[in-house]
Amino acid sequence: MNIYQKLSVALALSLYLPLSYQILTGKVRQNLATFILWGSLDAIAALSIFAQGGNYYLPAIYVAGCSIVVSSILKSKSYGVWTSYETKIVFLVALSVVAWFLSGPWAATIFSTSGVMMASLPQIKDTWRDPASTPGLIYAGCTVANALSIVGGSAWTVEERLFPTACTVLCIFIVVLTLRGRQRRSGAIAV
């Protein structure tokens, strides 16, 4: 593990504590289904990347972080809803496992990373509807953690850089949505 990967992991893990505190105190609301699905898909990504000898540290820490957040959401009783969309994402989790058995860990990494992006749609929808309920600074920190993991990769390969690159793009998008809401509340843009 190089210095960039160490910084990425430390930053990512440290962000889950304030996020969990904000959830428990009712300052923010996160989508339970998204975090359950993220944790499941992160686990598949981490294991498949590990099996390839790649940069698995960040998705492994995300599994731990998702577990902390899921516990916080359950304790706060602000579950959100589980819709047919989330059920469809469960099939992506299963598809990632099937892909691994049929085509190996490389395919599982691609399927699970794609699944993480698709599992993010409920959180994106919640952020679009109520930007104040999403902790923009936490997602900005995750953007930095993901970027550090990209820099820490040793080659431009699926097992080294696909997962952190996809997560960087995702987190930037969520941060932009939270800023959109702040601008709209201040009257800077009218939608």
Secondary structure, DSSP 8 states (H G I E B T S, - for coil): --HHHHHHHHHHHHHHHHHHHHHHTTS----HHHHHHHHHHHHHHHHHHHHTT---HHHHHHHHHHHHHHHHHHHHT------HHHHHHHHHHHHHHHHHHHH-HHHHHHHHHHHHHHHTHHHHHHHHH-GGGS-HHHHHHHHHHHHHHHHH-SSSSIIIIIHHHHHHHHHHHHHHHHHHHHHHHHTS---
